[in-house]
Amino acid sequence: MKVIYKLGSDISTDHIYPGRYMATVLPSETPKFAFDDMQDLNQLLNNGDKSEPRILVADNNFGTGSSREQAVSTLVGHNVIIIAKNFARIFFQNSINLGLRTITCPDIDAEVGDEIELRDNQVINITKNKVFDTIPIPPARMAIVEAGGLIAYTRKLLLN
């Protein structure tokens, strides 16, 4: 997988999903507004190949701000994995609930175009030949993410 964009610190839910679109809540409609105020990233997400996961790398406090779930659902719709040094608490919980793959990697060092491999509790930057440890998500929470979110996880439990 490749890093398609690198973000700094304190990327807020308003950066991810601008408040002016809050009336649009359907997960099928929200992705087109992801990072709408950052036109280069918005176009990259909307015009890119979504068949394979793509990597966004960020520094500290990704997802700060409000509790808006659309900031997460808009990213789920783009098949991205977010690797950040750390995440805002509410955004992180919303990510689990909606099945967005987030990886906390305090020492991540990656640039746009770098080839990334994910293994167990490590991020491997193949381009830079560096390995970084991650802070693993507890198994119960990871099961929710892998099921596609809390609703899908609950449905799976009820059907079994």
C-alpha positions in Angstrom: 0.0 0.0 0.0 1.2 3.5 -0.7 1.0 6.7 1.3 -1.2 9.0 -0.7 -1.1 12.1 1.5 0.7 13.3 4.6 -1.1 15.6 7.1 0.2 17.5 10.1 -1.1 17.7 13.7 -4.5 18.7 15.0 -6.5 17.7 11.9 -10.0 18.4 13.1 -13.3 16.8 12.2 -14.1 20.1 10.5 -11.1 19.6 8.2 -12.2 16.0 7.5 -15.9 16.7 7.0 -16.7 20.5 6.9 -19.7 21.5 9.1 -21.5 23.0 6.1 -22.3 19.5 4.9 -23.8 18.3 8.2 -27.2 18.0 6.6 -25.7 15.3 4.4 -25.5 12.2 6.6 -25.9 9.2 4.3 -22.7 7.2 4.2 -23.2 6.8 0.4 -23.2 10.6 0.0 -20.6 11.9 2.6 -17.4 10.6 0.9 -17.4 13.2 -1.8 -17.1 15.9 0.8 -14.0 14.5 2.6 -11.4 17.2 3.1 -13.5 19.5 0.8 -11.5 22.5 2.0 -8.2 20.8 0.9 -9.0 20.4 -2.8 -5.9 18.5 -3.7 -6.7 15.8 -1.1 -10.4 15.8 -1.9 -9.7 15.2 -5.6 -7.1 12.6 -4.8 -9.7 10.7 -2.7 -12.6 11.1 -5.1 -10.6 10.3 -8.3 -8.4 7.6 -6.9 -8.7 3.8 -7.1 -10.6 2.7 -4.0 -10.3 -1.1 -4.8 -7.1 -1.3 -2.6 -6.7 0.5 0.8 -4.7 3.7 0.6 -2.7 5.2 3.4 -3.1 8.7 5.0 -0.3 9.6 7.5 -0.8 12.2 10.1 1.0 13.6 13.1 -0.6 14.2 16.5 -4.2 14.5 17.5 -5.9 13.4 14.3 -9.7 13.9 14.5 -9.8 16.5 17.2 -12.9 18.6 17.6 -16.4 17.4 17.6 -18.1 14.0 17.9 -19.4 14.1 14.3 -19.6 10.5 13.0 -19.6 11.8 9.4 -15.8 12.6 9.8 -15.3 8.9 10.1 -18.0 7.6 7.6 -16.6 9.9 4.9 -13.2 8.2 5.2 -14.7 4.7 5.4 -16.2 5.4 2.0 -12.8 6.0 0.6 -11.2 2.8 1.8 -8.3 4.5 3.6 -6.2 3.5 6.5 -5.2 6.3 8.8 -1.8 6.0 10.4 -1.2 8.7 13.0 1.0 9.4 16.0 -2.2 9.5 18.0 -5.9 10.2 17.7 -8.4 12.3 19.4 -10.4 10.1 21.8 -13.9 10.5 20.4 -12.7 10.2 16.7 -10.9 7.0 17.7 -14.0 5.5 19.3 -16.1 6.5 16.3 -13.5 4.8 14.0 -14.0 1.6 15.9 -17.8 1.9 15.8 -17.9 2.5 12.1 -15.1 0.2 11.0 -12.4 2.7 10.0 -9.0 1.2 10.2 -6.8 3.5 12.4 -3.3 2.7 13.4 -1.6 4.5 16.3 2.1 4.7 15.5 3.9 7.2 17.7 7.2 7.2 15.7 5.8 6.9 12.1 8.1 8.4 9.5 6.6 8.3 6.0 6.2 10.5 3.0 3.8 10.6 0.0 4.6 7.7 -2.3 6.3 5.5 0.4 5.4 1.9 0.2 3.9 0.6 3.5 3.4 -2.9 4.8 1.3 -3.6 7.9 2.3 -6.6 10.0 0.9 -7.5 13.5 1.9 -4.6 15.7 4.2 -2.9 13.2 4.2 -0.5 10.3 7.0 -1.2 7.9 8.1 1.6 5.6 9.6 -0.5 2.8 10.8 2.6 0.9 12.8 3.9 3.9 13.6 0.4 5.2 12.3 1.3 8.7 10.1 -0.6 11.1 7.8 1.2 13.6 5.9 -0.3 16.5 2.2 0.5 16.9 -0.1 0.7 19.8 -2.4 -2.3 19.2 -6.1 -2.0 19.5 -7.5 -4.5 22.1 -8.8 -7.7 20.4 -12.4 -7.0 21.3 -12.3 -3.6 19.6 -10.3 -5.0 16.6 -13.1 -7.6 16.1 -15.6 -4.7 15.7 -13.3 -3.0 13.2 -12.8 -6.2 11.2 -16.5 -6.8 11.1 -17.1 -3.4 9.5 -18.2 -1.6 12.6 -20.4 -2.0 15.6 -23.7 -2.6 13.7 -22.1 -5.3 11.5 -20.4 -6.8 14.5 -23.7 -7.0 16.5 -25.6 -8.4 13.5 -22.9 -11.1 13.1 -23.2 -12.0 16.8 -27.0 -12.2 16.7 -27.0 -14.4 13.6 -24.5 -16.8 15.1 
